[in-house]
Amino acid sequence: MPVYISAIGTVTPVYTVTVTSRIAGELMEIHYKEDQIVEKGELLARLTPVLSKPFMFKRKGHLARDQAQLANARIRFAAL
């Protein structure tokens, strides 16, 4: 037997999430609509590329440093 309730009230979501950018920049494009379900890794927005280039150079520098440290660790491990 189904139960129906007619009432005035507020609907509250069970889960909420705050989406923030790791870098600052001007918002150029939005690739989703309000209330759209999105999946992990899906492109949500695009920022101005000029402002994100220094961030990418920094990350590429960190990657090169980490790869060099890994290579040195492998050499030291092989010598044991």
C-alpha positions, 0 to 999 in steps of 0.5 A: 500500500503506497503512502503519499504525503502532501506537504510544504517543506524544504528538500535537503541533499544527502551529500554536497561537494565543493569544487575548487580550482588548484590554480587561479584564472579567468573562467573561459568555458563551462562544460556542464549544466546545473544539476548534471551528474558528472563523473570523476575526471570529466572536464568541468571548466576551462581557464585562461591558458596564459595564467595557467602556464606558470603553474604547468612549468612549475609542475613540469619542473617538479616532475623532472626533479622527482624523476631524477631522484628516482633514477638516483635511488635506483642506482644506489639500490642497484649498488647494494 
